[in-house]
Amino acid sequence: MPSPTEILRRLWQPHRGLFWLMVGLQLLSSCIVLFVQITDPPEALRLVLGLMALTDALLAWWLTVRLWRESAPTPHHP
C-alpha cells in the first residue's frame, strides 16, 4: 500500500495541464452546488445545474484516475 506521501506525489502534478483541468472542474462543480444551495433556483434550473455539477465531478474523477495511472511507478524486472 502506498504511503500518504506517495499518494500526494502521484496526484500533485502542477506541471501537467490535466492536473489544472481536474482542479478547475472540481472547483466549478463546488461553485455550482454552492450557487444552488444559496439561491434556491426553480426546479428546472436546479435539475440542469445539478446535472452540470455531476458531469463536472465525474470528469474530474476521470482525470484524477488518469493522473494516478499515468504516474504509476514502473515495475522493476530482474
Disulfide bonds with the S-S distance in Angstrom:
none
